[in-house]
């Protein structure tokens, strides 16, 4: 995990917590690693979190609409 890359998502998470009173957890991981979905699920379980939404903000694209 690169602290430089986690700084901005954690700052946004803190802003959302303060502004809306919601529980937000920022997690950074290499999606090219083996079984990233399983690793994320295990991390959330260790933290005692029931996940309702996951936002994958990896990469950048300019070739068409995203839904």
ABEGO torsion letter per residue (X at the ends): XBAAAAAAAAAAAAAAAAAAGBBBBBBBBBAABBGAAAAAAAAAAAAGBBBABBBBABEBBAAEBBX
